[in-house]
Amino acid sequence: MNIRNLFRYIFPAPRKPVTAKSILPLALFIAVFIGVWLFFEYRGIIRFSSPGMLLLLLSTPWVWWMHSAGFSGL
């Protein structure tokens, strides 16, 4: 399996066109989430004992893509 096939396996072709309007909720969620997290950390309201777990947020675009692609890869 080459890299191109692997990429298409992970990110299948969408069943409907992906537009900038459909990307907006994902971008807003990530921006608000990171903003609130940084605000809480800076003000000392909440301290995360394992901020490395926030790296799981990197999976958000894949979950969004599967939703946007019409679950064609699931």
C-alpha positions in Angstrom: 0.0 0.0 0.0 1.5 3.3 -1.0 1.1 6.6 0.8 -1.6 7.9 -1.6 -3.8 4.8 -1.0 -3.2 5.1 2.7 -4.3 8.8 2.7 -7.5 7.9 0.7 -8.2 5.1 3.1 -8.0 7.4 6.1 -9.7 10.4 4.4 -12.2 8.9 1.9 -13.6 11.0 -0.9 -16.7 13.0 0.3 -20.1 12.1 -1.0 -21.1 15.8 -1.1 -19.0 18.8 -1.8 -17.1 20.3 1.1 -17.5 24.1 1.2 -16.1 26.9 3.4 -19.5 27.2 5.0 -19.3 23.6 6.2 -15.8 24.1 7.6 -16.9 27.1 9.8 -18.3 25.0 12.7 -15.0 23.1 13.0 -12.9 26.2 12.9 -15.1 28.0 15.5 -15.0 25.0 17.8 -11.3 24.7 17.7 -10.8 28.5 18.2 -13.2 28.7 21.1 -11.9 25.5 22.7 -8.2 26.7 22.6 -9.2 30.2 23.7 -11.1 29.0 26.7 -8.4 26.6 27.6 -5.7 29.3 27.5 -7.9 31.7 29.4 -8.4 29.2 32.2 -4.7 28.3 32.3 -3.6 31.9 32.4 -6.0 33.0 35.1 -5.4 29.9 37.2 -9.0 29.0 37.3 -8.4 25.4 36.1 -5.0 23.7 35.9 -4.7 20.7 33.7 -2.6 18.0 35.2 -1.9 16.4 31.8 -2.1 19.0 29.1 -0.5 16.6 26.7 -3.9 14.9 26.4 -5.1 18.0 24.6 -3.2 16.5 21.6 -6.2 14.4 21.1 -7.8 17.5 19.8 -5.7 16.9 16.7 -8.1 14.1 15.8 -11.0 16.6 15.6 -10.4 17.3 11.9 -10.6 13.6 11.0 -13.9 13.2 12.9 -15.3 16.3 11.2 -14.1 14.9 7.8 -15.9 11.6 8.4 -19.1 13.5 9.3 -18.7 15.9 6.3 -17.8 13.1 3.9 -21.0 11.4 4.7 -19.4 8.5 6.7 -18.2 7.0 3.5 -15.1 5.6 5.2 -16.9 4.0 8.1 
